Amino acid sequence: MSKHKLHVKKGDTVKVIAGDDKGKTGTVTSVLTEKQKVVIEGLNLVSKHQKPSAKNPNGGIVKQEAPIHASNVMLVEPATNEATRSGKKLNNDGKLQRYSKKTGNLI
């Protein structure tokens, strides 16, 4: 599978638009470009069973964030705090920069 660029980057604030956590917002903690998925802080929590180890002698059930497909999240524009589609255009320096398709502001 080839690497694809995604519309979100690590550190972006995103809104979930599909799934159990629909409507919630959070910060992207990691991006898995090969699988086209993102991990969002505090969202899509799953229960993971852990065996006892030296670090965790009792073991137990731990809640941890699971990846969400990138198509199920929408970028939140920092200026207006609204979810928006994003595009790319050249800025004055000739570099590609993301912009909000709703307002036209650079992100």
Kinemage of the C-alpha trace (Angstrom):
@kinemage 1
@onewidth
@group {chain A} dominant
@subgroup {mainchain}
@vectorlist {calphas} color= white
{ca met a 1} P 0.000 0.000 0.000
{ca ser a 2} L 1.432 3.400 -0.964
{ca lys a 3} L 1.745 6.362 1.387
{ca his a 4} L -1.068 8.871 1.134
{ca lys a 5} L -1.199 12.410 2.437
{ca leu a 6} L -4.069 13.074 4.798
{ca his a 7} L -6.020 16.261 5.391
{ca val a 8} L -5.045 16.286 9.097
{ca lys a 9} L -1.695 16.450 10.865
{ca lys a 10} L -0.487 15.695 14.378
{ca gly a 11} L -1.617 18.474 16.732
{ca asp a 12} L -4.705 19.444 14.692
{ca thr a 13} L -8.052 19.809 16.401
{ca val a 14} L -10.644 17.629 14.681
{ca lys a 15} L -14.344 16.843 14.997
{ca val a 16} L -15.584 13.261 14.626
{ca ile a 17} L -18.350 13.107 11.995
{ca ala a 18} L -19.158 9.368 12.106
{ca gly a 19} L -19.128 6.511 14.601
{ca asp a 20} L -19.785 6.170 18.327
{ca asp a 21} L -18.010 9.437 19.195
{ca lys a 22} L -19.840 11.485 16.538
{ca gly a 23} L -19.930 15.193 17.362
{ca lys a 24} L -16.991 15.147 19.798
{ca thr a 25} L -13.788 17.112 19.234
{ca gly a 26} L -10.217 16.316 20.197
{ca thr a 27} L -6.556 16.741 19.296
{ca val a 28} L -4.780 14.369 16.912
{ca thr a 29} L -1.973 12.590 18.813
{ca ser a 30} L -0.676 10.447 15.936
{ca val a 31} L -1.295 9.870 12.233
{ca leu a 32} L -0.996 6.423 10.626
{ca thr a 33} L -0.597 7.302 6.939
{ca glu a 34} L -0.215 3.692 5.756
{ca lys a 35} L -3.625 2.756 7.186
{ca gln a 36} L -5.150 6.243 6.671
{ca lys a 37} L -6.097 6.439 10.343
{ca val a 38} L -5.657 8.950 13.146
{ca val a 39} L -5.539 8.601 16.930
{ca ile a 40} L -7.434 11.321 18.809
{ca glu a 41} L -6.746 12.182 22.437
{ca gly a 42} L -9.526 10.905 24.723
{ca leu a 43} L -11.778 9.561 21.941
{ca asn a 44} L -12.600 6.066 20.601
{ca leu a 45} L -11.530 4.383 23.843
{ca val a 46} L -11.273 0.592 23.873
{ca ser a 47} L -10.677 -1.794 26.793
{ca lys a 48} L -7.375 -3.646 26.589
{ca his a 49} L -6.654 -6.600 28.861
{ca gln a 50} L -3.114 -6.557 30.253
{ca lys a 51} L -1.226 -9.501 31.718
{ca pro a 52} L 0.604 -8.909 34.974
{ca ser a 53} L 4.168 -7.665 34.420
{ca ala a 54} L 6.999 -6.121 36.422
{ca lys a 55} L 5.709 -2.639 35.586
{ca asn a 56} L 2.057 -3.511 36.307
{ca pro a 57} L 2.062 -6.405 38.816
{ca asn a 58} L -1.741 -6.699 39.036
{ca gly a 59} L -2.512 -6.570 35.301
{ca gly a 60} L -6.113 -5.633 34.631
{ca ile a 61} L -8.203 -3.802 32.063
{ca val a 62} L -6.841 -0.547 30.640
{ca lys a 63} L -8.718 2.005 28.517
{ca gln a 64} L -6.727 3.240 25.530
{ca glu a 65} L -7.373 5.237 22.365
{ca ala a 66} L -7.904 3.293 19.143
{ca pro a 67} L -7.328 4.686 15.632
{ca ile a 68} L -10.235 6.213 13.668
{ca his a 69} L -10.300 6.313 9.870
{ca ala a 70} L -9.293 9.759 8.603
{ca ser a 71} L -12.467 10.042 6.503
{ca asn a 72} L -14.508 10.052 9.730
{ca val a 73} L -12.879 13.211 11.097
{ca met a 74} L -13.147 16.820 9.961
{ca leu a 75} L -10.598 19.563 10.577
{ca val a 76} L -11.679 22.325 12.993
{ca glu a 77} L -10.584 25.801 11.907
{ca pro a 78} L -8.680 27.437 14.800
{ca ala a 79} L -9.990 30.973 14.143
{ca thr a 80} L -13.732 30.191 14.137
{ca asn a 81} L -13.804 26.830 16.026
{ca glu a 82} L -16.040 25.342 13.298
{ca ala a 83} L -15.512 22.128 11.352
{ca thr a 84} L -14.486 22.799 7.773
{ca arg a 85} L -13.193 21.067 4.683
{ca ser a 86} L -9.630 21.969 3.834
{ca gly a 87} L -7.806 22.503 0.570
{ca lys a 88} L -4.257 23.379 -0.422
{ca lys a 89} L -3.040 26.441 -2.287
{ca leu a 90} L 0.255 28.208 -2.902
{ca asn a 91} L 1.081 31.079 -0.569
{ca asn a 92} L 3.279 34.099 -1.416
{ca asp a 93} L 6.513 32.148 -0.800
{ca gly a 94} L 5.522 29.457 -3.307
{ca lys a 95} L 4.858 26.862 -0.583
{ca leu a 96} L 1.675 24.779 -0.350
{ca gln a 97} L -0.477 25.743 2.603
{ca arg a 98} L -3.790 24.433 3.888
{ca tyr a 99} L -6.818 26.704 3.863
{ca ser a 100} L -10.428 26.532 5.029
{ca lys a 101} L -12.880 26.025 2.192
{ca lys a 102} L -15.623 27.541 4.372
{ca thr a 103} L -13.938 30.881 5.075
{ca gly a 104} L -10.848 30.907 2.845
{ca asn a 105} L -8.514 31.559 5.816
{ca leu a 106} L -5.105 29.873 5.955
{ca ile a 107} L -4.782 27.159 8.598
